[in-house]
Amino acid sequence: MFRELVRAAESQELSYLEVCRRSGLSLYAVSKVMRGAASDLQLDTYLALAGALGQFRYDNRASRMSLSELTAVRVQEWCERLHIARSRSGMSQREVAGKAGVTQAQVSQWERGLTMPRVCSYLMVAEVVGLRV
């Protein structure tokens, strides 16, 4: 997941500071991602970085949005996709939480978009419910 972002930054020959400027993220967050040590970052941070590096597929609606608006839309889409995938799997929030090593309250909050998971939790939950990463 992070390797794609590192490759994108390298192929565009971007410095860490330029990635910070484009994404609005701190140098600390960007350097963690670039070093591959970012599994504790929030998913919305990852999405902001992916957007800044051109890793989102854009449509007409997205081309008129700021990066922060686009990130918010992608976060909401992820929340909806999580709920749909969990429902299709026939698992309850409690079952997903147990298999992913998180709490049922966290899964509920993620599905409703109230909080965002850390990337490592996102990857575990995505695997449990069959979401493509």
N, C-alpha and C positions, 0 to 999 in steps of 0.2 A: 504494500500500500504506500509506504513512504518512499520506496525506491523510485516509483514513478515520478514523485515530486522532485526528488534529487536529480533524476535524469532530465526532467523538464528545465530545472534551474541551470544545470550544467550545459544543456544544449543551447540555451539562450545566453550563456555566458554571463549570468547575473551574479553579482556579489551578494553577500548576506544583507548588506545595507539596502541594496536595491530591492531585494525580496521583501524586506521590512517595509520600505516605502510603499511598494505596490499593495501589500496585504494589510498594512496597518497593524501588524503584529510586532511584538517586542523582538529585539535581537536574541534574547534568551530563548524564546519559543522557536524562532527560525533556526537557530544553531542546533537546538535539540533535534529538530526534524532532519536537518541536513546531516547530522551525525548518526541518525538512525536510533536515537534514544528517546523517542517521543511517545511511547505507548501510554504515558500518563496524561497526555494533553486531551483537552475536551474535543469532541467531534466537531463542534462549530469552529474551533481554531484550525483544525485540519481542513475543513471546507473553505475557510477564508484563504488559506494558503493555496489550496488547489485552484480556487477561482483566480487568484492573483497570477498564477503560473499558466493560466489558460487551459486547465485540465477539465473544465466543464464543457459539455456540449451545449452550445447556445442555440436558442430559438429566437423568434422575433420579439417575444415578450422579454426575454433575458437581455437582449441587446439594448433595451431602454432602461435597464436597472443599474444602480450603483452596485459595487461589489458587496457592500453590507446588505443591501436588499436581496441580491442574488443569493448570498449565503443564507439569509433567513428563509428564503423560499426553499433552498436545498435542504435545510434542516427540517422544515415542515414536511417536505416530501418524504424524507427519511422516516419521520415519526409515523406518517400514514402507511408507508411501506412496511414498517415493523408491525403495526397493528394488523394489517391485511395478511402478512406472512404468518403471524402467530395464529390468527383466526383460521387460516387455511390449513395449518398444521394440526389443528384440533387440540392444541395445548392451551392450558390456562396460563395466566400470567405467573402463577405460583410455580407451575411445572417448568416454564421457560427459565424463571429465576433460579430454580434449583439446579437445573442442568448447566446454566451459565455461571453459577457462582455469585449471583447478585441477589438482592431482595425483591420481593414482589412489588413493594412500593416503588422501587427504582424503575422496574419495567413499566408500571402504570404511569409514572411521571414522564418517562421517555415517550410513551405512546401518545400522551396528551401534549407533548412539547413543553412541559413545565421545566424540565432540566435536560441536560444533554449528558450522555455517557462519556467516559474517558474512552480513548480509542481502543484500548485493550478490552474493555467491557463490550464495546460495539462489535468487535470482531468475534467475541465469544457468543454473544446473542445472535448475531447474523448467522453463525454456523449452526446454532441450535434450531433456528426457525427456517433455515434454508434461504436466507437473503444473499443475493450475489453482491460481493464487495467490489 
